[in-house]
Amino acid sequence: MTAMRQAEVSRNTLETRIRVALNLDGTGISQVATGVGFFDHMLDQIARHGMIDLAIEAQGDLHIDAHHTVEDVGITLGQALAKAIGDKKGLRRYGHAYVPLDEALSRVVIDLSGRPGLVFNVPFTRATIGEFDVDLIHEFFQGLVNHAGMTLHIDALRGDNAHHQAETVFKAFARALRDAVEVDSRAANAIPSTKGAL
Protein backbone atom coordinates (compact mmCIF):
# COMPACT_ATOMS: atom_id res chain seq x y z
CA MET A 1 0.00 0.00 0.00
CA THR A 2 2.82 2.41 0.85
CA ALA A 3 4.53 2.12 -2.54
CA MET A 4 1.26 2.98 -4.26
CA ARG A 5 0.90 6.10 -2.12
CA GLN A 6 4.02 7.88 -3.32
CA ALA A 7 4.46 9.91 -6.48
CA GLU A 8 6.84 12.20 -8.28
CA VAL A 9 5.75 14.51 -11.10
CA SER A 10 7.63 17.11 -13.15
CA ARG A 11 6.07 19.87 -15.23
CA ASN A 12 8.20 21.97 -17.55
CA THR A 13 6.86 24.86 -19.60
CA LEU A 14 8.28 28.07 -21.07
CA GLU A 15 7.13 29.80 -17.85
CA THR A 16 8.01 27.33 -15.09
CA ARG A 17 9.93 24.19 -14.18
CA ILE A 18 8.26 22.31 -11.33
CA ARG A 19 9.05 19.04 -9.55
CA VAL A 20 6.80 17.61 -6.84
CA ALA A 21 7.46 14.44 -4.84
CA LEU A 22 5.15 13.29 -2.09
CA ASN A 23 4.43 10.42 0.26
CA LEU A 24 0.91 10.24 1.65
CA ASP A 25 2.13 8.01 4.48
CA GLY A 26 4.84 10.40 5.61
CA THR A 27 5.58 12.23 8.83
CA GLY A 28 5.15 15.82 7.66
CA ILE A 29 8.67 16.43 6.31
CA SER A 30 8.78 19.42 3.99
CA GLN A 31 11.44 20.53 1.52
CA VAL A 32 9.91 23.40 -0.40
CA ALA A 33 11.64 26.01 -2.56
CA THR A 34 9.48 28.00 -4.97
CA GLY A 35 11.18 31.37 -4.74
CA VAL A 36 8.02 32.81 -3.16
CA GLY A 37 8.56 32.98 0.59
CA PHE A 38 4.99 33.26 1.81
CA PHE A 39 3.86 30.51 -0.56
CA ASP A 40 6.61 28.22 0.76
CA HIS A 41 5.31 28.89 4.27
CA MET A 42 1.79 27.82 3.20
CA LEU A 43 3.03 24.68 1.43
CA ASP A 44 4.90 23.75 4.61
CA GLN A 45 1.53 23.79 6.38
CA ILE A 46 0.16 21.19 3.95
CA ALA A 47 3.06 18.85 4.70
CA ARG A 48 3.13 19.34 8.45
CA HIS A 49 -0.58 19.23 9.17
CA GLY A 50 -1.41 16.72 6.45
CA MET A 51 1.34 14.34 7.60
CA ILE A 52 2.55 14.22 4.00
CA ASP A 53 6.24 14.16 3.11
CA LEU A 54 6.43 16.85 0.46
CA ALA A 55 9.27 18.04 -1.75
CA ILE A 56 8.62 20.88 -4.17
CA GLU A 57 11.17 22.61 -6.38
CA ALA A 58 10.00 25.43 -8.61
CA GLN A 59 11.75 27.81 -10.95
CA GLY A 60 9.43 30.32 -12.53
CA ASP A 61 9.25 33.69 -14.25
CA LEU A 62 9.21 35.61 -10.98
CA HIS A 63 10.61 38.67 -12.76
CA ILE A 64 7.05 39.03 -14.10
CA ASP A 65 5.15 38.00 -10.96
CA ALA A 66 4.37 34.87 -8.95
CA HIS A 67 1.22 33.89 -10.84
CA HIS A 68 2.64 31.21 -13.13
CA THR A 69 4.76 29.69 -10.38
CA VAL A 70 1.92 29.43 -7.85
CA GLU A 71 -0.62 28.13 -10.38
CA ASP A 72 1.78 25.57 -11.87
CA VAL A 73 2.75 24.27 -8.42
CA GLY A 74 -0.97 23.73 -7.82
CA ILE A 75 -1.30 21.85 -11.10
CA THR A 76 1.74 19.67 -10.44
CA LEU A 77 0.78 18.96 -6.84
CA GLY A 78 -2.68 17.96 -8.06
CA GLN A 79 -1.15 15.56 -10.58
CA ALA A 80 1.08 14.05 -7.89
CA LEU A 81 -1.85 13.62 -5.51
CA ALA A 82 -3.92 11.87 -8.18
CA LYS A 83 -1.01 9.54 -8.97
CA ALA A 84 -0.33 8.72 -5.30
CA ILE A 85 -4.01 8.16 -4.50
CA GLY A 86 -4.40 5.73 -7.40
CA ASP A 87 -7.74 3.92 -7.79
CA LYS A 88 -8.85 5.07 -4.31
CA LYS A 89 -9.51 1.58 -2.99
CA GLY A 90 -9.78 1.63 0.77
CA LEU A 91 -9.69 5.41 1.16
CA ARG A 92 -12.08 7.32 3.37
CA ARG A 93 -12.65 9.64 0.38
CA TYR A 94 -14.16 12.48 2.43
CA GLY A 95 -12.42 14.82 4.83
CA HIS A 96 -13.23 18.04 6.61
CA ALA A 97 -11.56 20.31 9.12
CA TYR A 98 -12.10 23.53 11.02
CA VAL A 99 -8.91 25.36 11.96
CA PRO A 100 -8.62 28.53 14.05
CA LEU A 101 -5.71 30.92 14.36
CA ASP A 102 -6.38 33.68 16.85
CA GLU A 103 -9.36 35.61 15.43
CA ALA A 104 -9.47 33.68 12.13
CA LEU A 105 -11.39 30.47 11.46
CA SER A 106 -11.62 28.44 8.25
CA ARG A 107 -13.49 25.33 7.19
CA VAL A 108 -12.39 23.00 4.39
CA VAL A 109 -14.33 20.01 3.05
CA ILE A 110 -12.87 17.54 0.52
CA ASP A 111 -14.38 14.79 -1.62
CA LEU A 112 -11.96 12.69 -3.67
CA SER A 113 -14.78 12.32 -6.15
CA GLY A 114 -12.87 12.30 -9.42
CA ARG A 115 -14.88 15.40 -10.34
CA PRO A 116 -12.96 18.68 -10.18
CA GLY A 117 -14.83 21.42 -8.38
CA LEU A 118 -13.79 24.37 -6.26
CA VAL A 119 -15.99 26.57 -4.10
CA PHE A 120 -13.78 29.30 -2.63
CA ASN A 121 -15.29 31.78 -0.20
CA VAL A 122 -12.39 33.67 1.35
CA PRO A 123 -13.01 37.40 1.79
CA PHE A 124 -9.43 38.48 2.41
CA THR A 125 -9.17 41.67 4.40
CA ARG A 126 -6.38 43.00 2.20
CA ALA A 127 -5.03 42.36 -1.30
CA THR A 128 -1.49 41.39 -0.39
CA ILE A 129 0.38 39.64 2.39
CA GLY A 130 3.79 41.22 2.21
CA GLU A 131 4.41 41.09 -1.55
CA PHE A 132 2.17 38.04 -2.08
CA ASP A 133 -1.05 38.65 -4.03
CA VAL A 134 -3.85 36.84 -2.17
CA ASP A 135 -5.68 36.17 -5.48
CA LEU A 136 -3.01 33.56 -6.16
CA ILE A 137 -4.34 31.34 -3.37
CA HIS A 138 -7.48 30.77 -5.43
CA GLU A 139 -5.33 30.06 -8.51
CA PHE A 140 -3.29 27.50 -6.57
CA PHE A 141 -6.34 25.59 -5.36
CA GLN A 142 -8.03 25.80 -8.78
CA GLY A 143 -5.03 24.18 -10.43
CA LEU A 144 -4.84 21.58 -7.69
CA VAL A 145 -8.49 20.47 -7.83
CA ASN A 146 -8.53 20.38 -11.64
CA HIS A 147 -5.64 17.93 -11.74
CA ALA A 148 -6.27 15.97 -8.54
CA GLY A 149 -9.91 15.37 -9.48
CA MET A 150 -11.31 16.47 -6.15
CA THR A 151 -14.26 18.54 -5.02
CA LEU A 152 -13.05 21.18 -2.56
CA HIS A 153 -15.06 23.67 -0.52
CA ILE A 154 -13.07 26.38 1.27
CA ASP A 155 -14.79 28.87 3.56
CA ALA A 156 -13.02 31.46 5.68
CA LEU A 157 -15.67 31.95 8.35
CA ARG A 158 -14.06 34.89 10.10
CA GLY A 159 -10.81 36.77 10.42
CA ASP A 160 -9.33 40.26 10.42
CA ASN A 161 -5.70 39.44 9.64
CA ALA A 162 -5.11 38.25 6.06
CA HIS A 163 -2.07 36.18 7.06
CA HIS A 164 -4.17 34.38 9.66
CA GLN A 165 -6.96 33.86 7.12
CA ALA A 166 -4.58 32.28 4.62
CA GLU A 167 -2.84 30.12 7.19
CA THR A 168 -6.12 28.70 8.52
CA VAL A 169 -7.17 27.86 4.95
CA PHE A 170 -3.97 25.90 4.25
CA LYS A 171 -3.95 24.17 7.62
CA ALA A 172 -7.60 23.18 7.30
CA PHE A 173 -6.94 21.89 3.78
CA ALA A 174 -4.07 19.80 5.11
CA ARG A 175 -6.13 18.29 7.91
CA ALA A 176 -9.08 17.55 5.61
CA LEU A 177 -6.77 15.96 3.03
CA ARG A 178 -5.17 13.82 5.72
CA ASP A 179 -8.61 12.46 6.64
CA ALA A 180 -9.69 11.93 3.03
CA VAL A 181 -6.61 9.90 2.01
CA GLU A 182 -6.55 7.82 5.19
CA VAL A 183 -7.00 4.10 4.69
CA ASP A 184 -10.31 2.86 6.10
CA SER A 185 -9.60 -0.46 7.82
CA ARG A 186 -13.29 -1.40 7.57
CA ALA A 187 -13.28 -1.09 3.77
CA ALA A 188 -9.68 -1.82 2.83
CA ASN A 189 -10.37 -3.30 -0.61
CA ALA A 190 -13.48 -1.34 -1.54
CA ILE A 191 -13.76 1.74 -3.70
CA PRO A 192 -15.79 4.23 -1.63
CA SER A 193 -18.62 4.71 -4.10
CA THR A 194 -21.84 2.90 -4.96
CA LYS A 195 -20.73 3.24 -8.62
CA GLY A 196 -17.75 0.96 -7.94
CA ALA A 197 -15.40 3.53 -9.48
CA LEU A 198 -14.21 7.06 -8.79
N, C-alpha and C positions, 0 to 999 in steps of 0.2 A: 504493500500500500504506500509506503514512504517514497519509493522510487517513482511512483506514478504522480506524486504530489510535489514534484520539483519541476522547474522549467527555466529555460534561458532563451531569450528572444532578442534579436538585434533588428534595428530599423534604421536604415540609412537613406537620407534624401539630400537634396541640394541645400536644405535648410538646417538639418540636424543629423547627428549620429548618436543613436541611443542604444544602450545595452542594459537589459534588465534580467537579473537572475533571482529566483525566489524559491523558498522552501516553505510550504504551508505548515509543515510540522516542525518549525524551528523554535527558537527561544527568544526571538525579538532582536536579533543582531542586525544592525543597519550599517551599510557602507554606501553612502549617497553623496554624489558630487555632480550637481547640475549646473553649477555656476550661478545659481540664484539662491542666495542664502536663506531667505524666509521659506522658500519652497522646500529646500533641503530639510529645514526644521519640521515642516508639516509631513514630509515623507517619512522622517524618523518616527513620527507618531504612529503611522500605519504599521511600521515594523514592530515597535515596542508594544503597543497596545493590542495589535492583532496577533502577536506571537508568531510573526512571519520573519524568517531570515530574508533580508532584502538587500540586494546590491544593485545600484543604479548608477550608470555613468552616462553623462550627456554632454555633448558639445553642440552648441547651437549658435544661431546668428544673433547673439546678445547685443551686438553693436546696433541692431535695429530695435529690438525689445525682447521681452521674455516670452512672448506669445507662442511662437513656434516650439520653443523648448518645452514649455509647460504642457501644451496640448499633445505634443508627440510623446512625452513621457507617459501621459495618460493613456494614449493609444497603445504603446508598447507594454505598459503594465497590464492593461486589459487583455492583450494577447497572451501574456505570460500567465495570467490568472486562468484564462480559459484552457490553456494547455495543461497547467498543473492540476486543475479540477477534473479534467477528462470527461468521462461519461456521466459523472455525478452519482454513481452507485454508492449507496451508503451514506450520502451527505444529508445533513439536516435541511439544507436548501434555504431555509429562512433564517434571518437574524435581525435583531433590533437592539438598539442601545440608546439610552439617555446619558449624556455626559455634561456635568456642570464645570465651570471654571469661574470662581468668584460670582459675578453678577450674570454671567452668560450661561445659557443652557441650550443644547441642541439635541435633536432626535434624528436618528438615521434608521431606516428600515430597508432590508435587502431581500430580494428573491432571486435566486440563481435559476431563473426561469428559462433562459435561452432567448428571451425577448428583450432587446435593449429598450430601456425607458428610463428617463431621468425627470424627476420632479424636484425642483431646486428652489426652495423658498428661504432665502438668506438675505434679509434687508441690512446689509452692512452699513454701519454708521459713518463710515468715510470711504473714500474711493481708493485710497492706498494705505498700505501698511509698510512704513518706511518707503522704499522705492517700488514695492510690489503692488501691481494693479489687482485689486480684489476680483475684478471680472474674470481673471484667469483661473480662479478656483472653479467656476462653472465650466470653463473650457476643459480643464483637467478631468473633471468627473464626466463630462459628456464624452470625451474620447475614451475614457475607461469603460463606461457602460456599453458603448457601441461595440467595443471589441471583446469585452468579457461576456457579453450576452446576459446582462443582469438588469433587473428592474431595481431602481434605487430612488428612494424618497429621502430628501434631506430638508429638515426644517429647523432653522434657528429660532427657538421659541422666545428667547429674550437675550438681551445683552447691550451694553453701552460701549464697550471697548472692542474695536474691530479685530484686534489680535486675539482676544479671548473668544470672539465669535468664530473665527477661523479655526482656532485650535480645538474648540469643542466639536466642530464639524468633523475634523480629521480624526480625532480620538473616537468619536461615536461611530464613524465609518469603520475604523479598525476593529472596535469591539463587536459591531454587528457582523462584519466579515468573518471574524474569528468564530462566531456562533454558526454562521451559515455554512462554512466549510468543514465544521467539525464532523467527525464520523459518528453516526448514530449506531450504537452497539445493538439496538433493537431491530435495526433494518440494514444490516451490514451489506447485504448483496442486492438490495432493492433500489431501483431508481425512484426517487421521491415524487412520483406523479402517477395519477390514475391512467395517464396516456401510455405509461411504460417507456417514455423517452422525454428528454428535456433538451 
